[in-house]
């Protein structure tokens, strides 16, 4: 059986491993704005038993949100293991309504 482990390297910025990352750097590290938004939403609203991210400092007006670097690395490992953060409410609504079959279109006789 082939080894399924991934080569994971710690997050480094300018040759150093930061204790915390801004939201912008977290998006760069994970490669997806939507993924980070889902993780933050699930963390803020306690939608998972184990939070996706650990917030070092909440983003007050004029201050950046800071996320613990080790939690970003743990979240990446969870993604590699096949786990996904829950959908945001707007995405869940879209999926539910998108699953329904659309009614047949009725043509307007006056438009012919």
FENTA-V872483 format. One line per field, one symbol per residue. phi: phi as a letter, one per 40 degrees, with the letter a starting at -180 (. if undefined). A space follows every 50 residues. Layout:
phi = ???
//
This chain:
phi = .ccccbcbbccbbfgbcccabcccccccccgaccccccccccccbfcbcb dcbbccacccdgbccbbdccccccccccccchcbccccdccccccccccc cccccccccccc
//
